Amino acid sequence: MLVDITRPIRKRPPRPIANQSINPAANPTPATNPAPTLSELILTIQPSEPASTTELTPAAEPTLRRLRHRPNFLLLLLSLPTQTTKTHRPLNLGLLLGLFILTQEILLKLLAFSSPHIIVSLALTALWTLPAIAILALVFHFLPHRLSKILAIILASTITIIFIAQYSFTMLYGTPVSFAMTGTALDTGLDFIGMFFDKVAQHWWQNGLFALVLTIFIIILSKTKSQTQKNLSVKIFILSIASIALPYLSFVLPHTIGSPYNLYFQTNNISANTDTFGLLTAERLDLQRLIFGFTESAPEVTAPAPVNPTDPTVDYHGMFKNKNLIFIVGESFSELALRPDTTPTLYRLRQEGFNFTNFYEPTFYSTIGGEFMATTGLLPTPTRLSNWQNGKTPNFQYALGFWPGYQTRAYHDWLYSYYSRNISRPTLGFANRYKGCYNGLEQKMDCKTWPASDSEFAQNWGFEFIGDNVPVNTQPKATYILTVSGHGTQFDGWSFAANAQSRKHRDAVEAAYPDLSENAKSYLAANMELDLMVAELLRQAEAAGELDNTVIALVGDHPPYAMTSAQCDELATLPLTNNQNGDPISTGFFGKDACYRGRFTNPFLLWTPTMRPTQINKVGYAADILPTLLNLFAIPYDSSQLAGQDLLNPATEGLAIFPDNRSWVSDRAKYDASSREWQANPGYEEFVNQDYINQINALVANRFTIFPN
């Protein structure tokens, strides 16, 4: 209780201290006693006896006189911290924040990654989160109470935003975003932002869980007391250092592909690193490698020979020698859009040309990843793509623009500088031979409508690379075109309201497919523009007498990932979109929807009017396109310098690599790197075992080391 300072205070001698003489001569005089602290004063004036008998020490009297006319509530407030400190043990808020981070890490792993050994996987993530917990606990040990609370809330909110963003990126692209790719993401502007927030909205309840954990943390924080410590005990210091060093014990595990040691020292794979170490450790490694550089290392390995090779009696080398080539990367073109009623020209090209029945187009950071694989024959990494956009990579000597003896050009019927293509095009050999909107195309076509018209581009610019002004026998033409009409729209995937090219063909699609959702209809309608473009180019080639000397190669840049799973499955279950086994393409080993990371077969159209229809069942993917074309057009190249391989070579086994987490499909088996599960393809069970899986994993790691970052 508090003493009434308005009443007279009776003096009484100070209480004797144990083992201390009460003889005044044996003790210091009151004049030499130090002045009491405020806490001592408060304790002095809160005796257990009634106020009427309370007396102060002589040393306390001067201070009390200064407070005599202050209100009583001031003394009450000043006494609260002392009372609280004596009854509540303070908690280190850094430790609480570390546990919050661990909770978010576990939540991300459960929502975005799969593992058959979930307990071991969670234990590894918890182990690699210990350093963050230890460091935060050490830092917050010395911070004042109010500052520690403010800082904890700021850090927790920032971390939650990062986790929500990276989860949404993983759902959109199949991999968390790397620091090296942040510039690429920003370069796409509203286009990217729209699809990103659309993906956030699609996974609202998963993202809501991250926000819920933050809310619970703030509530607990508001009820928690902390106290600044001046000294750090040796025991706490040793425990903190041990926590920082403990995760490195995981390196005692076998140093196989995908092991903690391999991922930490030899492999640059942010998806696998996030799955193994947790997001914060993966981002720390990613930033460290971006700043100081990093070169992957992988064991040398020999690719396995095919079990059932394609017909070795057929030699495709030079089949298209000296012919004109029109190489098209179709924006978001996929198996879902290929059908005889809405895309009859493209459908005919597959039926009459090479029909690659096991071809894949993996998703890796939107258009730029698919375009990079198709044009360079190499595998994309975040650093490699960033350097490509910034003009820091050496020239790709086998890219189309460098073909000897060919007149080469490149076009993109949208902004010429989008994704910094004005910088990257020269590395493909198109220096001063690249046109896009606002560096030439706007002179003869509409570049203001979104998206621009592929067919209008062909009508107004096809003459540049199809006309008969250049003799075919002396200088054939090689042209690269990146389209735009099939592009997903901001915030809603595909819609008639947002896609001008879809609106042009709305009536035709609604008449053919009245029961589809609007986005599914709009996607089909947008791809009708691509079909009309190819039809127009063929018409011009025939009019110029160049049709028999012209080859069309067409592939998508990525699946239509801006669509929802339900919309993808709508199109996947329609007739004429089944795979060679007769199953809907939305089902299969990977267990995801048809748009998931490109892990379903996608068309690669390769056609010339003078060839006979040819079916190729060998597994392939986008990186195989360039070496296949080089062989067909008899352009010399060193196969060891390319990650892809010739799809028509009977001496090699087919392999498709998914760059997001390095899963793969081969002629013999499928392997999911996230779960580390594998499954033999029908008829190949006796040829697949763990040794084969390990050999292909080593081969995949080796393919990522080809070409410098």
Buried (B, 14 or more C-beta within 10 A) or exposed (E): EEBEBEEEBEEEEBEEEEEEEEEEEEBEEEEEBEEBEEEBBBEBBBBEEEBEEBBBBBBBEEBBEEBEEEEEEEBEEBBEBBEEEEEEEBBBBBBBBBBBBBBBBBBBBBBBBBBEEEEEBBEBBBBBBBBBBBBBBBBBBEBEBEEBBEBBBEBBBEBBEBBBBBBBBBBBBBBBBBBBBEEBBEBBEEBBBBBBEBBBEBBEEBBEBBBEBBEEBBEEBEEBBBBEBEEEEEEBEEEBEEBBEBBBEBEEEEEEBBBBBBBBEBBBBBBBBBBBBBBBBBBBBBEEBBEEEBEBEBEEBEBBEBEEBBEEEEEBEEBBEBBBBBBBBBBBBBBBBBBEBBBEBBBBBBEBBBBBBBBBBBBBBBBBBBBBBBBBBBBBBBBBBBBBBEEEBEEBEBBBBBBEEBBBBBBBBBBBBBBBBBBBBBBBBBEEBBBBBEBBBBEEBBBEEBBBBBBBBBBBBBBBBBBEEEEBEEEBBBBBBBBBBBBBBBBBBBBBEBBBBBBBBBEBBBEEBEEBBBBBBBBBBBBBBBBBBBBBBBBBBBEBEBBEBBBBBBBBBBBBBBBBBEBBBBBBBBEEBBBEEEEBBBBBBBEBBBBBBBBBBBBBBBBBBEBEEBEBBBBBBBBBBBBBBBBBBEBEBEBEBBBBBBBBBBEBBBBBBBBBBBBBBBBBBBBBBBBBBBBBBEEBEEBBEEEBBEBBBBBBBBBBBBBEB
